[in-house]
Amino acid sequence: MRWPACAGLAICVIGSVFAAEDLQEAVKAYQSGRLAEAKAMFEQSAAKDPKNQIVQNYLRQIATKQAGQLLMKKKIDAIIVSKVDLRDSSAREAFDFIFQLLNRNAPQGFHPNMVWAVPENSSKKITLSLDNAPGCAVLEYAAQLSGLKVSYEEFAVRISAE
């Protein structure tokens, strides 16, 4: 049986629509910072179409961002905070103080930045006491106590609601 010439075209068009929808979802994941999810989606697209330059460009951008995130985390973790003693501090006050300590103890030329992406109604008080702790541990403990999330980005540490 012979298929009409347009049948193959219809299948190709439908396949392209699905591929375009998958690509849109991958771009949305990338734009919202869900890099691991976006990478997995782009890798699936690349497996289907290895010469797709858009997909290859996103994969390169993701690799660059992930390398920057890892570097930021390593730099923060290398900072040893000699003493943190917070009593009934708001989350904002606690993180402001922690970043002052990180900047004070950071190697010359490195000044960690904080992006505060927490709703204003966050009013949980925390108490935290640590001695000689790596910077990442201090941030993670403060985040756990305040119900927040720490994300290491290329140029800053983002503090956000979970």
VMD Tcl script that draws the C-alpha trace (Angstrom):
set ca {
  {0.00 0.00 0.00}
  {1.30 3.44 -0.91}
  {0.95 6.32 1.50}
  {-0.03 9.69 0.09}
  {2.94 12.04 -0.26}
  {1.53 14.36 2.41}
  {1.35 11.57 5.04}
  {5.13 11.58 5.52}
  {5.11 15.36 5.72}
  {2.39 15.28 8.37}
  {4.41 12.85 10.47}
  {7.48 15.09 10.12}
  {5.47 18.19 11.08}
  {3.95 16.44 14.12}
  {7.41 15.24 15.16}
  {8.73 18.80 14.85}
  {5.89 20.13 16.99}
  {6.70 17.63 19.73}
  {10.41 18.43 19.45}
  {9.63 22.16 19.66}
  {7.49 21.60 22.77}
  {10.28 19.57 24.38}
  {12.73 22.33 23.52}
  {10.44 24.97 25.02}
  {10.21 22.99 28.26}
  {14.00 22.66 28.35}
  {14.41 26.42 27.82}
  {11.90 27.13 30.61}
  {13.84 24.84 32.95}
  {17.09 26.60 32.00}
  {15.61 30.07 32.49}
  {14.21 29.18 35.90}
  {17.62 27.91 37.05}
  {16.78 24.20 37.06}
  {19.99 23.40 35.23}
  {20.17 19.65 35.90}
  {16.64 19.20 34.59}
  {17.32 21.42 31.57}
  {20.55 19.57 30.83}
  {18.77 16.21 30.82}
  {16.11 17.56 28.43}
  {18.65 19.16 26.11}
  {20.70 15.95 26.09}
  {17.58 14.03 25.01}
  {17.06 16.55 22.21}
  {20.72 16.31 21.24}
  {20.41 12.52 21.01}
  {17.57 12.97 18.52}
  {19.26 15.78 16.59}
  {23.00 16.06 17.37}
  {23.52 18.89 14.87}
  {20.91 21.20 16.43}
  {22.99 24.29 17.23}
  {20.41 25.75 19.61}
  {20.56 22.62 21.76}
  {24.37 22.50 21.60}
  {24.59 26.17 22.63}
  {22.34 25.61 25.64}
  {24.39 22.57 26.67}
  {27.57 24.69 26.53}
  {25.91 27.47 28.56}
  {24.75 24.96 31.16}
  {28.26 23.49 31.44}
  {29.69 26.99 31.95}
  {27.10 27.89 34.59}
  {27.55 24.61 36.44}
  {31.32 25.10 36.47}
  {30.81 28.62 37.87}
  {28.43 27.31 40.54}
  {30.89 24.64 41.58}
  {33.71 27.17 41.76}
  {31.59 29.51 43.90}
  {30.73 26.68 46.28}
  {34.40 25.64 46.56}
  {35.48 29.21 47.28}
  {32.80 29.67 49.95}
  {33.61 26.29 51.49}
  {37.31 27.21 51.70}
  {36.47 30.15 53.97}
  {36.68 29.07 57.60}
  {34.42 31.10 59.86}
  {36.02 31.15 63.28}
  {32.88 31.94 65.28}
  {29.17 32.40 64.61}
  {26.94 33.18 67.55}
  {23.40 34.19 66.65}
  {20.57 34.40 69.19}
  {16.96 34.89 68.09}
  {18.00 36.62 64.88}
  {15.70 37.03 61.93}
  {16.77 35.07 58.87}
  {17.69 38.29 57.07}
  {19.81 39.52 59.99}
  {21.48 36.11 60.28}
  {22.43 35.90 56.61}
  {23.59 39.52 56.51}
  {25.87 38.78 59.48}
  {27.12 35.51 57.95}
  {28.00 37.28 54.71}
  {29.86 39.96 56.66}
  {31.89 37.16 58.26}
  {32.46 35.44 54.92}
  {33.67 38.68 53.35}
  {35.91 39.44 56.32}
  {37.54 35.99 56.12}
  {37.60 35.60 52.33}
  {40.91 35.61 50.48}
  {41.97 38.90 48.99}
  {40.09 39.66 45.78}
  {37.09 37.42 46.55}
  {33.96 39.02 47.96}
  {30.97 36.68 48.11}
  {27.68 38.27 47.09}
  {24.25 37.38 48.38}
  {20.99 37.50 46.44}
  {18.09 37.66 48.91}
  {15.05 36.16 47.20}
  {12.87 35.60 50.25}
  {9.35 37.02 50.72}
  {9.16 39.87 53.20}
  {6.75 37.96 55.46}
  {9.47 35.48 56.46}
  {9.87 36.17 60.16}
  {11.34 32.97 61.61}
  {13.96 33.57 64.32}
  {17.06 31.39 64.47}
  {19.77 30.62 66.98}
  {23.07 29.30 65.70}
  {26.42 28.81 67.39}
  {29.41 27.41 65.46}
  {33.19 27.50 65.79}
  {35.71 27.04 62.96}
  {33.15 25.96 60.37}
  {33.47 26.01 56.58}
  {31.43 28.74 54.91}
  {29.06 26.34 53.15}
  {28.26 24.58 56.43}
  {27.42 27.89 58.10}
  {25.12 28.84 55.23}
  {23.45 25.42 55.13}
  {22.81 25.34 58.89}
  {21.32 28.84 58.82}
  {19.15 27.88 55.85}
  {17.88 24.71 57.55}
  {17.03 26.58 60.74}
  {15.18 29.32 58.85}
  {13.42 27.03 56.36}
  {15.27 28.57 53.42}
  {17.34 27.26 50.54}
  {20.94 28.09 49.58}
  {21.89 27.96 45.88}
  {25.40 28.62 44.63}
  {25.39 30.59 41.41}
  {28.16 31.79 39.19}
  {28.52 35.25 40.79}
  {26.51 35.03 44.01}
  {24.87 32.84 46.61}
  {21.08 32.92 46.34}
  {18.99 32.61 49.48}
  {15.38 31.73 48.65}
  {12.25 30.16 50.04}
  {12.19 26.37 49.74}
}
mol new
graphics top color blue
foreach p $ca { graphics top sphere $p radius 0.5 }
foreach p [lrange $ca 0 end-1] q [lrange $ca 1 end] { graphics top cylinder $p $q radius 0.2 }
display resetview
